[in-house]
């Protein structure tokens, strides 16, 4: 047996016991007659004590950090005053009888001590196998495993069946670019890696599985973003013969169990609901962060009575005016306000207007355009108190919403308005079924093309499809969409109608979805589902803003694997077997 115990499980109850331990040398301290070794494994750290008068060899003297060793010894209590209260095993140590070197290590490119913070992320990703040894990363990976266990436990107890769906699929339009896999046997034909198991889980409902779940890997060739990876994991759930309230209860109970049994946080259920329209109106986004105030408030009805011509001209062109009240914000400097203006300009807003109330005096660059009645109405509508800063935006609705949403979150972060252990959930419901692609003047699905319209809105599909609402819902936590789902279309005629409205021809429908339209004709039950972004949920549970921290082997923002130097060239023989010729080979300059 290599080891009798792990480094983290030995306690004072084991004093005088002979043990065998294995692990990595975390730290070595040589005092001549005595050598201390901090031995580390994923379960903890324990101190080994080597008396060089009893145990002396060149091999022991050569020990260095990150070497893998095996040690036999006797558990003993540390001498009074030598305890380490910061360590779980800080009251005991191992009196070493023998040491065996199992594996030597080169000097690592960065330190792996528990208290070390590695700032160079590219270096960490290149040597990810070393980065994983760090306690901070290991704890996240272990927590991820515990969360997956809770998911399986809750769903299995609710009669869901875990089913694995294919990875080699058919390319279908689902909103993002597919990753394609060439077929060797059928040259010029391609599989696609699944963006989600959407069609498969609906086919499982048609197959009578009734309640399904899995934790699939999904693939989307999307533009880089901080909380996005080209491959990601979902918690995928689908059920038949149920309404959304039934699904909400199951999803909420799963969330409650996850938070309670992994980070000991109580989630209050049922989770409140907010209409999509209200979310945009009050927060400028369909994924609002509810941990702080600063709601967006409409004030165009007040400011149209001002004499500020820029506002008046904009209102004639269909603009809206919204404001946020930053409590105790009047002490923001000119530099801060200029920074806010720079932020919103990146979203198309031309500028911002500011009103301050300090020492009970109102000040603003537009004060001369506001009479007493307008000022009084603004104070009442915005609940302005001494020390407040009012930020006003005027432009098209989508520009105002997007600008103030980002600004609101930026200010909350700068002012530390969000408590680390404050988790605010909300269901967003009543989404539009379609949105207008202004560039092409065509309809696109707000969620995906398999989302059912509300029954009462079916009549709008022929006349006013943009007014139709979807049976769709998102679960939002602290400004992140952690889950999204919908009631699915289960009638082939309606599904075909939706495809047509999305500008798919009969040939397109047959080529891409013919098998699915056919399947819907064979007794399809009403069904609905939801998918959680597992990685994004883990970001929130572990309180990190970097999605790469919660994935064992992540890729960079550009989709590069720095450890394996991937993607990479393949040789001409492989390409020839796949009937492929490349028009360009771009060299990647690896660090």
N, C-alpha and C positions, 0 to 999 in steps of 0.2 A: 504494500500500500504506500503510495507516494506521501499521503498526508492523513493524519488522524483528525485534524481540525482545520478550520479556516482561521485566518488571522483576526477576524472580527468576532468570533464566537467564544473565545476563551475568557473566563471570568475568574473572580476570586474563589469560586467554588471548585476550580480546577487546580488550586495550589497543591504542589508536590506531585502532580500527575506528569508522567512522561509523555511528551507529545511529539508528533512529526508535522512540520509546517512547510509549505512551499509558497513561493511568491517572488516578487521583484524587490531588489534592493532599492528602497526609496531614498535612504540617506545613510552615510557611513561616517562615524566619528571615531578617530583613532587617538587614544590617550596613552599609547605605549603598552602598559600592562593590561589595559582594558580597551576593547573595541566595542562600540555600540553600533548595531545595525537596526534601522527601522525597516521591517519587512512588510510588504504591502501586497494584498490581493484585492479583488473587488468587494470583499466583505469587510475590510477594515485594515488596520495597521497595528503592529505590535513590535515592541522593542526586544531585540535579541542582545544578550550580553556575553561577550567572549573573553574569558580569562586567558590571556596569551601565555601564562605560566603553565596552564594545564593543556591548552590547545593552541599550538603554534605551528604554522606552516606558511610557506611562501604563497600557497594558494589562497589562504585566508587573507593575507596581507594585500593580495592583488584585487580583492573584491571592489567593484565599482558600481555606481548607480545604474539601475536597469538590468543588471545581471540577474538571471533566474537561478535561485538556489533552493536546496532542500536542507532543512535543519532539524536535528533531534535535540531535545532538551527537556529541562524540568521547569515547570511553572512555579514561580516564586513571587512573593509580595515585594514590591519596591521598598527601598529604604525610606524611612520617614523624611519628609521634605523633598523627596525626589519624584513624587507623583506628578502626573500630567493630567490636570482636570479637563483639558480640552480634548482629551482622547478617551474613547470608550474603554480601551484597555489600559488606561493610564495609571492604574493602581498595581499592575502586575508587569512582569517581564519574563523572558525565557533565559534560563541559565544553560547555555549551549554546550552540548556534549559532542556534537559532530556537525560538520557542514559539508554538503556536496554541491559543487557547481554544476548545474544542469545546462546552462546556456550563457555565453558571454554576450555583451552588447557593445556596439560602437557607441561613441559619445553621441547622444541624441542632439538633433539640431535645435532643440529648445528644452527647457527644464520641464519636468513633469510633476514637480512638487504640488501638493494639494492647494497651496495658497498662491500658486503662480498663475498669472493671467497672461496668456499668449495673445499679443495684439495683432500679429501678422497672420491674418486669416488664410492667405494663400499658402504660407508655410505650413499651417496646421492642416490644410486640406491635402497638401502634397504628401504629408506624413500622417494621414488620418489614422492609421493603425496605431501610431503613438499617441495622437490626440485623444483617442478613445480611452487610453489608460488614465486620463485625468478624471478626477472624482466628479468634476462638474458635468462632463459629458456622460460618464457612466451612469450618474444618477438620472439623467434625462432618458437614457436608453432603457434603464430599469423601470422608470415610471411609465414609459410608453408600453412596455410589456404588461405592467399591472393594469393600465387602462384597457388594453385589448382583452385582458381576462375579464374585467368587469363588463365590457360590451357583450362578450360571448355568454357570460353568466346570466345577465338580465334578459337578453333576447331568447336564449334557450329556455329559460323559465317561462317565457311568454309564448312558447310553442313555435318559435321561428327555427327554420332549418338552414344550416350553413351550406351553401352550394358554391362550388368553384366554377366560374365561367371562363370561356376561352380567352387567350391572349392574342392569337392570330385571328383577326376578324376581317370584316368587309369595311371598306372605306365609305362612310356615310357622312353627309354634312351635319355636324353637330355644333358648329360655332367656332371651332379652332382648327388649326392645321393638324392633319394626321401625321404620325410617324409611320412611314411605309416600309414594308418588308417584302423584297422581291421573291417571287416563286422560282425555284430552280427548275421544277418539272414543267412549268407552264410559262415559258419565257414571255416577258412583256406584261405579265400579270402580277398584281401585288396584293398582299395582305395589308391590313392596317392594325396598328396597336390600338387598343380601345381607349377612347377618351373617357368613357365610363361604360359600365355594363348595362346601359339603359335598355336596349332592345332585348338582351338576354333575360333580364329580370322580369320584363313584361311577358316574354314568352314562357317563363316559368309560371307566371300567374295563369296563363292560358293552359299550361300543362297541369294545373291543379295543385301546385305546391302550396299555394294559399298564403304562407308566411315564409319569406326568404330573407337571409342576410349573408353578407360576406365582407371581408376587409381586402378589397382588390387593389392592386397597383394599377393606376391609370396614367395615360400618357397624352400630353398636349404640347404641340410645337408652337408655343406662344412667345410673345416678346418678353424679355426679362422683367422681373419685378421682385422687390425685396421679400415678399411673402409667397413666392411662387417657385416651383421646381418643375422641370420637364417631366419628371415622373413623381407621382404622389399617391398617397393612400387615402381611400374613402372608407367610411363605415356606411355600407350600402344596405338599405332596408326597403322592403316592398311587402304589401299585404293586400289581400282581396276582401271583398264584402265588408268594407269599413268606411267610415267617414273620417275627415281630417282630425276631429276631436279625439277619436280613438287612437290615431297615430300620434297626436300630440302627447297624450297621456303616457304612451310607451316611450317616446323620445325623452320626455321630461323625467320619467323614472330612471331611465338609463343615465341621463346627465346627473341626476341627483346621486345615484350610486357611485358614479365615476368620481365626482368631486368629494364625496364623503369618505370613500374608501381609499383614496389615493393621496389627497392633500388635506383631508379633514375639514373641508368647507361645506357648510349647509346651504344648499340651493333651495330657495322657497318656491314651491310649486302650488298651484298652477302658475305658469309664467304668463305675464300680461301680454296683451296683443295691441298692435298699433297698425292702423291703416297705412298703406303705402303712401297715399296722398298726404296724410298728416305727417309722416316721417320727413317727406320732402319739404313740406311747408315749415315745420318747426326746426328741422336740423339740416336741411339741404341735401340729405342723402337717404338711401334706403337701408343703410347700416349705421344707425345713430349710436353714438357713445352717450349713455345716459348717466354716467358717473358724475356729471357736473351740469350746471345750468347753461347760461348763455344761449338760450333758444333764439332762433331767428324770428323776428317780428315784423310784419308788414306795416309800413308807414306811408305808402304812397298817397293814401287818402288825406293824410295830414300835410305832407310836403307839397301837394299840388296847390295848396293855399299860400305857399311861399312865393317869393319873387326871384328865386334862384333859377335863372334861365336854362342852365344845363339840365336840371331835373325836369323842368317843364317841357323842354324839347324832347327829352328822352321818353317821357310819359306819353307824348303824342305818337311816338313810334312803337308803342306797345311794351315799353320797359316796365319793370317792377322796382320797388325800393324796399329793401329789408335792412334791419339793424340788429346788432347784438349789443347787450349791455355787459361790459366787463367790469364787474364789481371790484372796487379798489384799484382800478386801472388808470386813474388819472395821473399816476406817477410814472407812467411809461414815458421814456425819453423820445425826443425827436428822431433819434436813430432807430428806436424800436418801431415807431410809426412808419418810418421809411422802409423798414424791413417788411412790415405787414403789406405795404403797397407793392413791393417787389414780388411778394409771394402771390398775391391775387392777380398780378399782371400775367403770370405764367398760365393762368386759366382764362385769359381773354378779357378780364376786367380792366378798364382803363385807369381806374384809380379809386380811392376811398375818401370819404369825408368823415371827419372826427369832431365830436362834441365832448367837452370835458366839463365836469362840475367839481370845482375845488374851492374850498372856503366859501361854500354856498353861492359861488358865482359861476355862471355859464360862460364858457369861452369856445369859440369856433371860428374858422376862417370864413364860414358862411353866415355868421351871426347877424350881419346887417341885412340879410335877406329874409330873416325870420322875425315876425312880429310877436308880441307878447302872447297872443292866443295860440299861435303855432308852437311856441316854446312850452307853454303850459300843457298843451295836448301831448307833446312829445314826452314831457316829464311824467304825465299820467300813464300813457300807453307803455312806456319803457321802464316805468318805476325807477326813475333816476333819483339817486341819493348822492349826498356829498361824497366825493372821492371816486365817482364812477366815470368810465370812459365809454362813450357811445361810438360804435363803428358802423358807418352807413355805406351800403353798396347799391348802385343803380345801374341796371342793364337788363338784358334778356334774362328770363327766369332761370334757365339752366346754368348760365354763367354766374349769376348771383348766388345760386344755391351751391354750386361747386366751390366757388371762391370762399364763401363764408364758412362752409363745412370744413375746409382745410385750415382756414385761419382760426376757427373756433378750437380745433384740436391742437393746433400749434400753441395757442395761448394757454390752454389748459395744461399742456406739458411744461411750458416755461414757468407757469405759476404753481406747479406741483399740486394741481387740483384733483388728481386721480390717486386714490389710495391703492397700494399694491395688492391688497387682499380684498378689494371691492369688485365683485362680479355682478354686472347688471345685464340680465338676459331680457330679450323681448322678441316676440313673434311679429314679423311683418307680414301682413295679409292684404288681399285685394289688389294684387298687381295687375297692370294692364296685360292683355294677352299679346299684343303686338306693339312694336315701336316703329317709327318711320326712319328708314335709312335715307337721310336727306341727300346724300351724295348720289345715290342711284334712284331716289324717289320710289323705293320699294318697301314692302313690309318685311320686318324680321321678327323672330320670336323673342319675347323678353326672357323667357326661361329656355325652353327647347320645344321643338315642333310636336312633341308628344303630350304636351300639357293641355288639359281639357279646359275649354271655356266654361264659364258658369252656365248652367242650364237656361237661366233667364236671358242670357246674352246670345244664344244661338241665332236668334233672328237678326242680330246685328252683323253677322258675318257677311251677308250679301250686300248690305247697305252702308254700314258705318263700322268696319272692323276695328278701327283704332279706338272705338268707344267700348269694345268688349273687354270684360275683366276675366282674368284667369283664376282657375282653382289652384293657385300657387301660394307658397309660403316660404319664408326664410327664418331661420333662427339666428339672431344676432347677439353677440356678446362683446361688450366694451369696444364697439366700433368695428368689429370684424364679423363678417358673415361666416358662421361656423357650420351651417347646414342649410340646404335648400331642397325643396321638393314640390310635388304637385299631385293632384288627382290626374290620372292618365285618361287619354281618349281610349274608349274600349269599343267604339263603333267604327267599322271600316269606312262608312260613308263620310263621317265627320273627319276622320283622319285624312282621308283623301282631299277633303275640302280645305283643310288647313295647309296641306302640302301645296295645293293650287294657289292659295292666297300668298304663300311664300315664294311664288314665282317658279315653282317646279312644274315642268311639262309632264304630260302623261308618260312620255318616254323616260324622263328623269325619275318619276315615281316608280315606274316598273323596274328600272335598272337598279336604283338604290334601295328601294323599300318594297319591291314586289312581294317578297317572301313574307314580310310583316303584314302587309295589307291582306294577303291571303290568310295568314294565321288568325287575324281578327275576325274572320268569317266563320270560325269553328267554335262558337260558344265561348266568348271571352267574358270573364267576370269583371264587374266594376273593381278597379284597384287603384291604389295610390302608393306613394313612397317618399322617401327622403334619403339624402346622402350627406353625411357629415364629412367635412374636411379634417381628416385625422391629424395631419401635420399641423394645420392651423390651430386646432384644438390643443395640441401639445404645446405649441408656442405660448398659449395663454395659461395653461396649467403650470408651465415651468417659468413663466414670467420673463421670457426672452422675446426680442423683436426680430430675431434671426432664425428663419425656418431651418437653416442648415444645422443649427445646434441640436435639433430633435430628430434628425435623420442620420442613421449610422454612417452611410457613405454618400454624402450629398455632392451635388455639382455646384460650380460657381454660378454667378449671376448670368454668365454667358453660356451656361450649359456645358462647361468643360469639366472633365474628371481629371484633376491635376495629379492624382495618385497613379492612375493607370494610363495617363496620356491618351485620353479618349475624348472625342472621336479621332480615328486614325485612318491612314490609307490602308487599302487592301490590295493584294497583288492582282495582276492582270488575269491570271488563271481563275481566281475567284469571280472576278467581274464577268469573264467570258462564260463561266458556267451559269451565271444569272442573266445572260443576254443583255448586259449593261455596258455602255460606254459613257465615260464621264467627259464633260466639256470643260471642266475646270477642276484643278486640285489646289486648294488653298493651304499653304504651309501654316501650321500653328506653331508659334514660338513659345515653347514650354519653358517655364521658369527653371 
